[in-house]
């Protein structure tokens, strides 16, 4: 079997040349299009989730040999959660090559966060089965490189810290509003505003809504703490 041009391009973006192309085709095939002769990616998703977890655990231990389990756990969760997998999938334009049934396609399946995250885990499993653990590790570390470097900041929950700051002063929880969304479906850019009941507000822009909320909360918290001082 030879890969179609779109899957060849995906293989190039992954940095892995598949010896068994059927694995990549299966990884991008959603259950809505599966049949007796066309298996879907659900079993691969199950395996890929475990491969990703092991690679991230290894990477975090290597990056900070002195970190405690309590410090490592939130960093790990930030790297493997479905939102992060979906962000990586969008950067790969994975949604453009997914094989979906008509109903799933019509309902915007190519943009669904859970579907993108699941498909990326399936792709990781395909690389693992095709090339072994070293190949999977190399692919994951390449795709997650920037996120691993920034994980400590991402793992700090600025939204929780801001809410605790507000509650300590008798204020209601902060309100988050999506002010704008731009860019293509596979690489959207979100602008989010966070506002306190006292009128203080900040906005931030990022490639994921969650990251924009965190950035806005971090900026507002820093301003409020400076005012307290």
NUKOL-898530 format. One record per residue (C-alpha): residue in one letter; x, y, z. Coordinates in steps of 0.5 Angstrom, whole numbers, plus 500, padded with zeros to 3 digits. Example, Ala and Ser with C-alpha at 12.3 -4.5 7.8 and 13.67 -1.06 7.14 Angstrom:
<pts>
A525491516/S527498514/
</pts>
This chain:
<pts>
X500500500/X502507498/X500513502/X496518499/X499525498/X496528504/X498522509/X505523506/X505530508/X503528515/X508523515/X513529513/X511533519/X511528524/X518526522/X517519521/X517515514/X512509515/X515502513/X507500514/X503505512/X497502514/X498504521/X498511519/X491510515/X488507521/X491512526/X487517522/X480513521/X475515526/X470510528/X464514524/X468511518/X470504520/X468498517/X469490517/X475492512/X477499515/X479499522/X478505526/X483508531/X480507538/X485501540/X491505537/X489511541/X489507548/X496505546/X498512544/X496515551/X500510555/X506511550/X505519551/X505518558/X511514559/X515519554/X513525558/X515522565/X522520562/X522527560/X520531566/X525526571/X531528566/X529535566/X529536573/X532531577/X531534584/X523535583/X518531588/X512527586/X508533588/X512538583/X512533577/X505531577/X502538575/X507538570/X505531567/X498533567/X499539563/X503536558/X499530557/X492533557/X487532552/X487540550/X495539549/X494534545/X489537541/X493543540/X499539538/X494536533/X492543530/X499545529/X500538525/X494540521/X492533523/X484535522/X485536515/X487529514/X482525518/X478520515/X471521518/X464519516/X459524513/X455526520/X461527524/X464531518/X458535517/X458537525/X465540525/X469533527/X475536524/X475542529/X473538535/X478538541/X477531544/X477528537/X483531535/X487529541/X484522541/X487522533/X494525535/X494519541/X493514535/X498517531/X503516536/X501509537/X502508530/X509511530/X511506536/X508500532/X512502526/X518504529/X519502536/X519506542/X525510540/X522513534/X516514538/X520518543/X523522538/X517524535/X514526541/X519530544/X520534537/X512535537/X512537545/X519541545/X516548546/X511545551/X516541555/X520547556/X515552558/X511546562/X513549569/X509556567/X503552564/X503548570/X502553575/X494555575/X494562575/X486562574/X486558581/X491563584/X486569581/X480566584/X483565591/X486572591/X479575589/X475570594/X480573600/X478580598/X470578598/X470578591/X466574586/X470569582/X473572576/X469572569/X472570563/X470572556/X472570549/X473577545/X476574539/X478568535/X482569528/X486564524/X485558520/X481552524/X487548525/X491554528/X486558531/X488564535/X484566541/X483573545/X480572552/X478578557/X478576565/X475581569/X474582576/X468585580/X471591582/X472593574/X480591574/X481587567/X486584563/X486581556/X491576553/X492572546/X494565545/X493559540/X489555545/X483558549/X485555556/X492558555/X489565553/X485565560/X491563564/X495568561/X490573562/X489571569/X497571570/X497578568/X491581572/X494577578/X500580577/X497587577/X493586583/X498584587/X503590585/X497594587/X496590594/X503592595/
</pts>
